[in-house]
Amino acid sequence: MWDNIKKCMYIVFIIWTVMVLFIVYKNIEFPFILQFLVGYVICLLLVGLYFIVTAFLNIRKSKWSTIKKVFIKFIIGSFTLWFLNILFIYLIKGELRITDRIVNSIILSFLFTFGELGVEKNSD
């Protein structure tokens, strides 16, 4: 039963995302568009909260070795994304700012590594 609810949630979220992207891209203006977009933001927050809770529940059920692997993957991913960001900014703009965009690298790495735990079942 929960699998059907999750599938419906994913399908509704994907359809809603496509509709919002179309509305924003075409700059459509109707009286109900603001309520539609606010509803999408609420849906986005609920789906994000679901992924966070599921990821932390899966982490809690995991073995210590799995948690250690995920954490190492997070650290390596953060530094890799940060280095690539510094490299691209240096190649494109010619500026070397080391502390620029470190938060973005950490957030993206967190989403990539811990986001997997929110989607997939625990195999341990």
C-alpha positions in Angstrom: 0.0 0.0 0.0 2.8 2.4 0.9 4.5 1.7 -2.4 1.4 2.8 -4.3 1.2 6.0 -2.2 4.9 6.7 -2.9 4.4 6.1 -6.6 1.4 8.4 -6.7 3.4 11.1 -4.8 6.2 10.9 -7.3 3.9 11.0 -10.3 2.0 14.0 -8.9 5.2 15.8 -8.1 6.7 15.2 -11.6 3.6 16.3 -13.3 3.3 19.4 -11.1 6.9 20.2 -11.8 6.5 20.0 -15.5 3.4 22.2 -15.3 5.2 24.8 -13.2 8.2 24.9 -15.5 5.8 25.4 -18.5 4.0 28.2 -16.6 7.2 30.0 -15.7 8.8 29.5 -19.1 5.8 30.8 -21.0 5.1 33.5 -18.5 1.4 32.6 -18.2 -0.6 35.0 -16.0 -4.0 33.9 -14.7 -5.6 34.7 -11.3 -5.1 31.2 -9.9 -1.4 30.9 -10.9 -0.1 32.3 -7.6 -2.1 29.7 -5.6 -0.9 27.0 -7.9 2.8 28.0 -7.4 2.3 28.3 -3.6 0.8 24.8 -3.6 3.8 23.6 -5.6 6.2 25.1 -3.1 4.3 23.4 -0.3 4.4 20.1 -2.2 8.2 20.6 -2.8 8.8 21.1 0.9 6.7 18.1 1.8 8.6 15.8 -0.7 11.9 17.2 0.6 10.9 16.5 4.2 9.8 13.0 3.2 13.3 12.4 1.7 15.1 13.8 4.7 13.1 11.7 7.2 13.4 8.5 5.1 17.2 9.1 4.7 17.6 9.5 8.5 15.5 6.4 9.2 17.6 4.4 6.8 20.8 5.8 8.3 19.6 4.8 11.8 18.9 1.2 10.5 22.3 1.0 8.7 25.5 -0.6 9.9 28.3 1.5 11.1 30.4 0.5 8.0 27.7 1.7 5.6 27.4 5.1 7.5 31.2 5.5 7.3 31.2 4.8 3.6 28.4 7.3 3.0 30.2 9.9 5.1 33.5 9.4 3.3 31.6 9.7 0.0 30.1 13.0 1.2 33.5 14.4 2.2 35.2 13.4 -1.1 32.2 14.7 -3.1 32.2 18.0 -1.3 35.9 18.6 -2.0 35.6 17.4 -5.6 32.7 19.7 -6.4 34.4 22.6 -4.6 37.6 22.1 -6.6 35.7 21.9 -9.9 33.8 25.0 -9.0 37.0 26.9 -8.2 38.6 25.6 -11.5 35.7 26.6 -13.7 35.5 30.1 -12.1 39.2 30.5 -12.6 39.0 29.4 -16.3 36.0 31.4 -17.1 36.4 34.6 -15.1 40.2 34.5 -14.4 39.6 35.0 -10.7 40.8 32.8 -7.9 38.4 32.9 -5.0 38.9 29.8 -2.8 36.1 30.4 -0.3 33.5 31.2 -3.0 30.7 28.7 -3.4 31.8 26.2 -0.7 28.3 26.1 0.7 26.9 25.1 -2.6 29.4 22.2 -2.9 28.5 20.9 0.6 24.8 21.1 -0.1 25.0 19.4 -3.5 27.3 16.7 -2.0 24.9 16.2 0.9 22.0 15.8 -1.6 23.8 13.3 -3.8 25.1 11.1 -1.0 22.4 11.2 1.6 19.6 11.5 -1.0 20.3 8.0 -2.2 19.4 6.7 1.3 16.0 8.5 1.0 15.2 6.8 -2.3 16.5 3.2 -2.1 15.8 0.5 0.4 18.3 -0.5 3.0 20.2 -3.6 1.9 22.0 -4.2 5.1 
